[in-house]
Amino acid sequence: MNLSFEGFVAVRYLLARRKQAFISLISGISILGVMVGVMALLIALALMTGLQGELRDRIVGASAQIYVSKTGEGLVDYQADVARLKAIQHVVGAAPAVLGKGLLTSGDDQAPATVKGIDPSLEPEVTDIVKAMRSGSVDALRTSPDAMDGMILGIDLAKTLGVQRGDVVRLITPDEVLTPMGPEPRRRAFKVVGIFSLGLFEFDSEYALVNLPVAEHIFGKNHPDFIQLRLDDMFAAPRIADTIPAHLGSEYLAQDWADMNKSLFSALWLEKMAISVTIGLIVMVAALNIIASLVLLVMEKSRDIAILKTMGSSAGSIRRIFMLQGLIIGLVGTGMGALGGGIIIYILDRYRLIRVPIDVYQISYVPFTLLPFDFVVVIVCAMLICFVATIYPSRQASKLDPAQALRYQ
């Protein structure tokens, strides 16, 4: 391999091991520091990016991307509203829904529940409920007039109640009915016709699905609370939501998934930045080690520098020798860190080694996703820090006076 004069000298200084054992040790520690810093930073970024992406995909899959409601009299003619909303560009699905709270009981077991009334034919257009079914089907919510109304439970809610498909549960709602014994909560029996698992603890542990007319009757409503929308591009949701009042009228209100989960994703982004800055300090410490090793090397090689200058080497050439030496340390450390980080990220994600409490993080394991942009930024920043660390020692070496360096030699 053909090296320039400066590159040849820089490599020789790095590989020399006779009298500079201490300096070589510091250089090795510098390489190790850069490697650990780059590796840790890549793993941290992959962790936070994977967590953000997994939560986003599960939230969007479990719920709609845009919710449309109407002030005043409400969504009286929701069929017409659904047709108008489907005509908007990027909208690929629209479905009405009703929400209410209640208490589900089965024998001695009970659990609070969010009851969602859906249209079984339209709901699959806006959520991943069909793919999430573990037993039964969404179509089973359609019952004949003389049959018991059906209900689909989240998998964790079903476990809490100790029920399976075919069992009967009873729903108690806050609305009271007048009986000979006085006011009592409204009660209604349902047959469990299916169990779903959307992958989010919030939905799997609290949600129960019933047919839309049944939910309207239970909660005393004459029309749906809102219409759910799904788009062909989830990231277009904020823009589409802003245009809905212009398409349907000022009495229509729209809220997108990003706005509804703004606090969650803002917290995750803040954590990602905080972790990146904190771990980035490891690279800064490694850069200080590079400065120390180069300063010591300049002191040790003052005689060699003086001889090179008397032989005609320019100050710029001397400066480049020590800059290249620091950059080689940074390049080796960064390369090893990038390789090690990539291998660890693959193993952690492939085998799902890091488990987390599902009731806290909504997911059971931590996914790792390393974006190409994050990878490039980490590599470039690490090399830039290492380059900046070489400036002071190399300038000091280039300013060395040969007469002073050789006076007592």
C-alpha positions in Angstrom: 0.0 0.0 0.0 1.4 3.4 -1.0 1.3 5.9 1.8 2.2 9.5 1.7 5.2 10.7 3.8 2.9 12.0 6.5 0.8 8.8 6.6 3.9 6.6 6.7 5.3 8.5 9.7 2.0 8.6 11.5 1.6 4.8 11.1 5.1 4.2 12.3 4.6 6.3 15.4 1.4 4.4 16.2 2.9 0.9 15.7 6.2 1.7 17.5 6.3 -0.2 20.8 9.8 0.2 22.2 10.1 3.3 24.3 6.5 4.6 24.0 4.7 1.8 25.9 2.8 4.3 28.1 1.8 6.4 25.1 0.7 3.3 23.2 -1.4 2.3 26.2 -3.2 5.7 26.2 -3.7 5.4 22.4 -5.3 1.9 23.0 -7.5 3.4 25.7 -8.5 6.1 23.3 -9.5 3.6 20.6 -11.4 1.6 23.2 -13.2 4.7 24.4 -14.3 5.7 20.9 -15.4 2.1 20.2 -17.5 1.9 23.3 -19.0 5.4 22.8 -20.0 4.7 19.2 -21.4 1.2 20.1 -23.4 2.5 23.0 -24.8 5.4 21.0 -25.9 3.2 18.1 -27.6 0.8 20.5 -29.4 3.6 22.4 -30.6 5.2 19.2 -31.8 1.9 17.8 -33.6 1.1 21.0 -35.5 4.4 21.1 -36.2 4.4 17.4 -37.5 0.8 17.6 -39.6 1.6 20.6 -41.1 4.7 18.9 -41.8 2.8 15.7 -43.4 -0.2 17.5 -45.7 1.9 19.6 -46.7 4.0 16.6 -47.5 1.0 14.5 -49.5 -0.7 17.2 -51.4 2.5 18.1 -52.3 3.1 14.5 -53.2 -0.5 14.0 -55.4 -0.6 17.1 -57.2 2.7 16.6 -58.1 5.0 13.7 -55.7 7.6 12.2 -58.3 10.4 12.3 -61.4 10.9 14.4 -64.2 13.1 13.0 -67.0 14.4 15.2 -69.7 17.0 14.7 -70.9 19.7 17.1 -74.6 20.6 17.5 -77.0 17.8 16.6 -74.1 15.4 16.0 -73.7 12.7 13.3 -77.4 12.2 12.6 -76.9 11.0 9.1 -73.6 9.2 9.5 -74.0 7.0 6.4 -73.9 10.2 4.2 -71.0 11.5 6.2 -69.1 8.2 5.7 -69.6 8.5 2.0 -68.4 12.1 1.9 -65.3 11.3 4.0 -64.4 8.4 1.7 -64.4 10.8 -1.2 -61.5 12.8 0.3 -58.1 12.1 -1.2 -56.0 9.6 0.8 -59.0 8.3 2.8 -59.3 4.5 2.3 -61.7 3.6 5.1 -64.4 5.2 7.3 -66.4 3.7 10.1 -68.7 5.0 12.9 -68.2 4.2 16.5 -69.7 4.7 20.0 -67.7 4.7 23.2 -69.0 4.1 26.8 -67.8 2.9 30.1 -69.1 0.0 32.2 -68.2 -2.8 34.5 -68.1 -6.4 33.2 -68.8 -9.2 35.6 -68.5 -13.0 35.3 -69.3 -14.9 38.4 -67.2 -13.4 41.2 -64.8 -11.8 38.7 -65.2 -8.2 37.5 -63.3 -5.6 35.5 -63.9 -2.1 34.3 -64.2 -1.9 30.5 -64.4 0.6 27.7 -67.3 -0.6 25.5 -66.9 0.3 21.8 -69.9 0.0 19.5 -68.8 -0.7 15.9 -70.2 -1.5 12.5 -68.8 -5.1 11.8 -68.7 -4.4 8.0 -66.8 -1.1 8.2 -64.5 -1.5 11.3 -62.0 -3.7 9.4 -61.4 -0.7 7.1 -60.0 1.5 9.8 -58.4 -0.9 12.4 -56.5 -4.2 12.4 -59.3 -6.0 14.3 -59.7 -8.9 11.8 -56.0 -9.7 12.0 -56.1 -9.4 15.8 -58.8 -12.0 16.3 -57.6 -14.9 18.3 -60.9 -16.7 18.3 -64.3 -16.0 16.8 -64.9 -13.3 14.2 -66.1 -9.7 14.0 -69.1 -10.8 11.9 -70.4 -12.8 14.9 -71.5 -9.4 16.4 -74.4 -9.5 14.0 -77.0 -11.4 15.9 -80.6 -12.3 15.1 -83.3 -10.4 17.1 -84.1 -13.4 19.3 -80.5 -14.2 20.1 -78.3 -12.9 22.9 -76.2 -9.9 21.9 -72.5 -10.7 21.2 -69.4 -9.1 22.6 -65.7 -9.4 21.6 -63.2 -9.0 24.5 -59.6 -8.1 24.6 -57.4 -11.1 25.5 -56.2 -9.6 28.8 -59.7 -8.5 29.8 -61.0 -12.1 29.0 -58.2 -13.5 31.3 -59.2 -11.1 34.1 -62.8 -12.2 33.9 -61.8 -15.9 33.4 -64.0 -16.3 30.3 -63.7 -17.9 26.9 -65.6 -17.8 23.7 -69.2 -19.0 24.3 -69.3 -17.8 27.9 -71.7 -15.2 29.2 -70.7 -11.9 30.8 -72.8 -9.1 32.2 -72.3 -5.4 31.6 -73.2 -2.8 34.3 -73.4 0.8 33.1 -73.6 4.0 35.2 -77.2 4.7 33.9 -79.8 3.9 36.4 -83.2 2.3 35.8 -86.2 2.7 38.2 -87.3 -0.6 39.7 -89.8 -1.4 42.6 -86.7 -1.6 44.8 -85.6 1.8 43.7 -83.0 3.1 41.2 -80.5 0.4 40.1 -77.7 0.3 37.6 -78.6 -0.9 34.1 -77.5 -4.5 33.5 -77.3 -6.5 30.3 -76.0 -10.0 29.5 -73.7 -10.7 26.5 -72.4 -13.8 24.9 -68.6 -13.7 24.3 -68.4 -14.4 20.5 -64.7 -13.6 20.1 -61.4 -12.6 21.7 -58.8 -10.2 20.1 -55.2 -9.2 20.8 -54.2 -5.9 19.2 -50.8 -6.0 21.0 -51.4 -2.9 23.1 -52.1 -3.6 26.8 -54.4 -0.6 27.0 -56.7 -2.1 24.4 -56.3 -5.8 25.2 -57.0 -5.2 28.9 -59.9 -2.7 28.7 -61.8 -2.8 25.4 -65.0 -4.8 24.7 -66.6 -4.6 21.2 -70.4 -4.8 20.6 -72.6 -4.0 17.6 -73.2 -0.3 16.9 -77.0 -0.3 17.5 -76.6 -2.3 20.7 -74.1 0.3 22.0 -76.3 3.2 21.1 -79.2 1.5 23.0 -77.1 0.7 26.1 -75.7 4.2 26.5 -78.9 6.1 25.4 -77.5 7.6 22.2 -79.2 8.2 18.9 -76.2 8.4 16.7 -72.4 7.6 16.7 -70.0 9.6 18.7 -67.5 9.9 15.9 -66.4 8.5 12.5 -63.0 6.8 12.3 -60.8 7.3 9.2 -57.8 5.3 7.8 -55.5 6.8 5.2 -53.1 5.3 2.7 -50.3 7.3 4.4 -50.4 7.7 8.2 -48.0 10.6 8.2 -50.5 12.6 6.1 -53.1 12.5 8.9 -52.4 16.0 10.4 -52.7 17.6 6.9 -55.9 15.7 6.0 -57.5 16.4 9.4 -57.0 20.1 8.9 -58.8 20.0 5.5 -61.9 18.1 6.8 -63.8 21.2 8.0 -63.3 22.7 4.6 -64.8 19.6 2.9 -67.7 18.9 5.3 -68.3 22.2 7.1 -67.1 24.2 10.0 -69.3 22.1 12.5 -67.1 19.1 11.8 -64.1 18.6 14.1 -61.1 16.3 13.3 -58.3 15.0 15.4 -55.4 12.9 14.1 -53.4 10.1 15.9 -50.3 12.2 16.1 -52.1 15.0 18.0 -53.8 12.5 20.3 -50.5 10.8 21.2 -48.4 14.0 21.1 -47.3 13.8 24.7 -46.2 10.2 24.4 -44.1 10.7 21.3 -42.7 14.0 22.6 -41.6 12.2 25.8 -40.0 9.4 23.7 -38.2 11.9 21.5 -36.9 13.8 24.6 -35.6 10.5 26.1 -33.9 9.7 22.8 -32.1 13.1 22.7 -31.2 12.9 26.4 -29.7 9.4 26.1 -27.8 10.4 22.9 -26.3 13.4 24.6 -25.4 11.5 27.7 -23.8 8.6 25.9 -22.1 11.0 23.5 -20.0 12.2 26.4 -18.2 8.9 26.3 -16.9 9.8 22.8 -15.9 13.2 24.3 -13.9 11.5 27.0 -12.2 9.3 24.4 -11.3 12.5 22.5 -9.6 13.9 25.6 -7.6 10.7 25.7 -6.6 11.3 22.1 -5.4 14.8 23.0 -3.4 13.4 25.9 -1.7 10.7 23.9 -0.8 13.1 21.1 0.5 15.7 23.5 2.7 13.1 25.2 3.8 11.9 21.8 4.8 15.4 20.7 6.9 15.7 23.9 8.5 12.3 23.3 9.1 12.9 19.6 10.4 16.5 19.9 13.9 15.3 18.7 12.4 13.5 15.7 10.3 16.5 14.8 13.4 18.8 15.0 15.3 16.4 12.7 12.4 16.3 10.2 12.3 20.1 10.1 16.0 20.4 9.6 15.7 17.9 6.7 13.1 20.2 5.0 9.7 19.1 6.4 7.3 22.0 6.5 5.2 23.0 9.6 2.1 21.9 7.6 3.7 18.4 7.0 4.4 18.0 10.7 0.9 19.1 11.6 -0.6 16.6 9.2 1.4 13.7 10.7 -0.2 14.1 14.1 -3.6 14.9 12.7 -3.4 11.6 10.7 -2.4 9.8 13.8 -5.4 11.0 15.8 -7.7 10.3 12.8 -6.4 6.8 12.6 -7.2 6.3 16.2 -10.7 7.7 15.6 -11.2 5.7 12.5 -10.3 2.4 14.1 -12.4 3.0 17.2 -15.4 4.2 15.2 -15.2 1.2 12.8 -14.9 -1.3 15.6 -17.8 0.4 17.5 -20.0 0.5 14.4 -19.4 -3.2 13.7 -19.9 -4.2 17.3 -23.0 -2.1 17.7 -24.5 -3.5 14.5 -24.0 -7.1 15.7 -25.4 -6.4 19.1 -28.4 -4.6 17.7 -29.2 -7.5 15.4 -28.9 -10.1 18.2 -31.1 -8.1 20.6 -33.8 -7.5 18.0 -33.7 -10.9 16.4 -34.0 -12.9 19.7 -36.0 -10.2 21.6 -33.7 -10.5 24.6 -34.9 -7.3 26.5 -38.3 -7.8 28.1 -40.3 -5.0 29.6 -43.5 -4.8 31.7 -46.3 -4.7 29.2 -48.6 -2.7 31.5 -46.0 0.1 31.6 -44.7 0.2 28.0 -47.7 -1.3 26.3 -45.4 -3.9 24.6 -43.7 -7.0 26.0 -40.2 -6.6 24.5 -37.9 -3.8 23.3 -37.4 -3.8 19.5 -34.3 -2.3 18.0 -34.3 -0.4 14.7 -31.2 1.4 13.5 -32.0 4.0 10.9 -29.4 4.7 8.1 -29.6 8.4 9.0 -28.8 7.8 12.7 -25.9 5.5 11.7 -24.3 8.1 9.4 -24.8 10.9 11.9 -23.1 8.9 14.7 -20.1 7.9 12.5 -19.7 11.5 11.1 -19.9 13.1 14.6 -17.5 10.6 16.1 -14.9 11.3 13.4 -15.5 15.0 13.7 -14.9 14.9 17.4 -11.7 12.9 16.9 -10.5 15.3 14.3 -11.1 18.3 16.5 -9.1 16.6 19.2 -6.0 16.5 17.0 -5.9 20.2 16.2 -4.2 21.5 19.4 -1.4 18.8 19.6 -0.7 19.0 15.9 -0.4 22.8 16.0 2.0 22.5 19.0 4.1 20.0 17.1 4.3 22.2 14.0 5.4 25.2 16.1 8.4 23.3 17.7 11.7 25.1 17.3 14.4 22.7 16.0 17.2 24.6 17.7 15.5 24.4 21.1 14.6 20.7 20.7 18.2 19.7 19.7 20.1 22.0 22.1 20.7 19.3 24.8 20.7 16.3 22.5 
